[in-house]
């Protein structure tokens, strides 16, 4: 009910006036909406002062015509770079078209849109790296030397270029020039001495990739090739088996030659029986071949897009709608936030945050709390059902941990390694990180091992791999300690289970309150982490910490306890239901809109209000969603339950886990493959969101076929599940 209303309202708002559109969060590492919003606000407050200083910034003095007036620099011609630079300069002086094209591709200092926040003076990337096409003779102009594009940034950083801030100027120079050569040119010709190789990001950087990364890329590619081979073999076997079964079925005589044609169900049942008999016969004769058939891409696609109109009792089909809409909300936030570091009108984005409707986008962080809630709820229900089937035992507890680990880890690890080793090859552009990819140096250099142990959330947010997986680390840690409440509950000491889960909620709220009081410097009117560069920041200290995030999961456990103790036939009094609906909606709307004053007031809401919001908002949101789950479970959710339980959500729900893992990578690849910065406009942002949503789920299909399903089949085979 709440998720549907929020999502539909967001879409309606996006197609309205441009002033309604707002901004969310994004970092190449994790989701951090509050920091991004404050970053935009600070930019808006100080950019007029920044703009007046741009005329005096060293980068503004770097102009291509200075190369022509300092041609004596290349007279030694001691390197290939200098020789080709001499060719370029002479060709330009002679007005040769290819050389003019090279200089035309340079970024022009002090372009239009400075007061809108345009700090990307990137020139024309494609014009630099591609040959010039002439329409007169419909051919390309021959270019005697290859050229490369380099983005010169005013602020050096070891982080991926996609997260850097500061001015960016595009340069077009001979491809033979190394970073060291280009820095020398900047020093000697342009007289800018505070630049070094860390300030440069060039299109030829991939050629200089470290050998250890290249070896990792090769090894991982070989492993992926083996997975693809397994799926291909399984698909071929599936096609052959399908043809064999079809031929075998057609040979079977009909039981009644004059069977009534209107009895379609009978015909279908007979055909289905014959098919099953043929498959069982093949499984006995060729068990290994039929096992390989399970890896078939066709079988996986059938599984993904299968729609069961008649679901089993107690299957909680309404959770499919909640999960899918929650991920839509999370992707909405990431989609808009991802443009943060690559937009040419950041001031317009700051102005948009003043509209109250923007809260619907920036508070997409509650979608993650919904995931925690559902995880806790399902953990309770499945644990209780399993304990009812078999007596609580050591074997059951071992499988409780092993199954969860094997279910999540292979897909997660493979997607992480794709981001580490393959994303450098997934695109190009002025700021696309073709050497480093989308992961930070510390991740690539060794922090990836923390993913196997699910302890990455104890690292700094700038150092973890596949940033959105901070959620998985927390969820797995919650799963580890959930039996502290589950075991007493199934053993008949239910009061102990309730006490433990309530204790988890109190620990979470107390931890948040205590950390804010202990680190008062961490508090600003929206917690700008940049204000605490040398101390603890909100994202590392509070947002990713399990002791601060466990309250939604614990409330999910409590909801599970309530559901397993309540019959589906139970009916609430209509007055109680109306009051409960009103309170749940009021809680959800308060969580979403209560911080709006921080966007329009100076200096924002008080610290007391902010601390109270951070302490209470997640439990309040979880309670509102728990009420929705409870109503849907007892079939009193009305039209909302019907919508959330619709079979159309089933295929998307099966893709949800893979889509969550891959969506941020897909958004980044899309954004930084663009040759020009994003211009913040309502319809453009809406189109981008729909595109990101579509390609995230499309990529999720590939992830499920080649990553998730093969390991799911192996686990099922090994444990005979």
Secondary structure as GFF3:
##gff-version 3
##sequence-region A 1 721
A	DSSP	alpha_helix	2	14	.	.	.	ID=ss1
A	DSSP	three_ten_helix	18	20	.	.	.	ID=ss2
A	DSSP	alpha_helix	33	53	.	.	.	ID=ss3
A	DSSP	three_ten_helix	54	56	.	.	.	ID=ss4
A	DSSP	three_ten_helix	58	61	.	.	.	ID=ss5
A	DSSP	alpha_helix	65	69	.	.	.	ID=ss6
A	DSSP	three_ten_helix	71	74	.	.	.	ID=ss7
A	DSSP	alpha_helix	80	93	.	.	.	ID=ss8
A	DSSP	alpha_helix	97	104	.	.	.	ID=ss9
A	DSSP	three_ten_helix	114	116	.	.	.	ID=ss10
A	DSSP	beta_strand	120	121	.	.	.	ID=ss11
A	DSSP	alpha_helix	125	129	.	.	.	ID=ss12
A	DSSP	beta_strand	133	134	.	.	.	ID=ss13
A	DSSP	beta_strand	139	140	.	.	.	ID=ss14
A	DSSP	beta_strand	147	153	.	.	.	ID=ss15
A	DSSP	three_ten_helix	161	163	.	.	.	ID=ss16
A	DSSP	beta_strand	168	174	.	.	.	ID=ss17
A	DSSP	alpha_helix	179	188	.	.	.	ID=ss18
A	DSSP	three_ten_helix	197	199	.	.	.	ID=ss19
A	DSSP	beta_strand	200	202	.	.	.	ID=ss20
A	DSSP	three_ten_helix	205	208	.	.	.	ID=ss21
A	DSSP	alpha_helix	211	251	.	.	.	ID=ss22
A	DSSP	alpha_helix	264	285	.	.	.	ID=ss23
A	DSSP	alpha_helix	287	293	.	.	.	ID=ss24
A	DSSP	alpha_helix	297	305	.	.	.	ID=ss25
A	DSSP	alpha_helix	318	337	.	.	.	ID=ss26
A	DSSP	three_ten_helix	340	342	.	.	.	ID=ss27
A	DSSP	alpha_helix	346	352	.	.	.	ID=ss28
A	DSSP	three_ten_helix	356	358	.	.	.	ID=ss29
A	DSSP	alpha_helix	359	362	.	.	.	ID=ss30
A	DSSP	three_ten_helix	363	365	.	.	.	ID=ss31
A	DSSP	alpha_helix	366	389	.	.	.	ID=ss32
A	DSSP	alpha_helix	394	417	.	.	.	ID=ss33
A	DSSP	pi_helix	418	422	.	.	.	ID=ss34
A	DSSP	three_ten_helix	423	425	.	.	.	ID=ss35
A	DSSP	alpha_helix	441	442	.	.	.	ID=ss36
A	DSSP	pi_helix	443	447	.	.	.	ID=ss37
A	DSSP	alpha_helix	449	453	.	.	.	ID=ss38
A	DSSP	three_ten_helix	456	458	.	.	.	ID=ss39
A	DSSP	three_ten_helix	467	469	.	.	.	ID=ss40
A	DSSP	alpha_helix	470	481	.	.	.	ID=ss41
A	DSSP	alpha_helix	483	490	.	.	.	ID=ss42
A	DSSP	alpha_helix	494	518	.	.	.	ID=ss43
A	DSSP	three_ten_helix	520	522	.	.	.	ID=ss44
A	DSSP	three_ten_helix	529	532	.	.	.	ID=ss45
A	DSSP	alpha_helix	538	538	.	.	.	ID=ss46
A	DSSP	pi_helix	539	543	.	.	.	ID=ss47
A	DSSP	alpha_helix	546	564	.	.	.	ID=ss48
A	DSSP	alpha_helix	574	593	.	.	.	ID=ss49
A	DSSP	alpha_helix	597	600	.	.	.	ID=ss50
A	DSSP	alpha_helix	607	633	.	.	.	ID=ss51
A	DSSP	alpha_helix	638	644	.	.	.	ID=ss52
A	DSSP	alpha_helix	648	672	.	.	.	ID=ss53
A	DSSP	alpha_helix	682	703	.	.	.	ID=ss54
A	DSSP	pi_helix	704	708	.	.	.	ID=ss55
A	DSSP	alpha_helix	709	719	.	.	.	ID=ss56
###
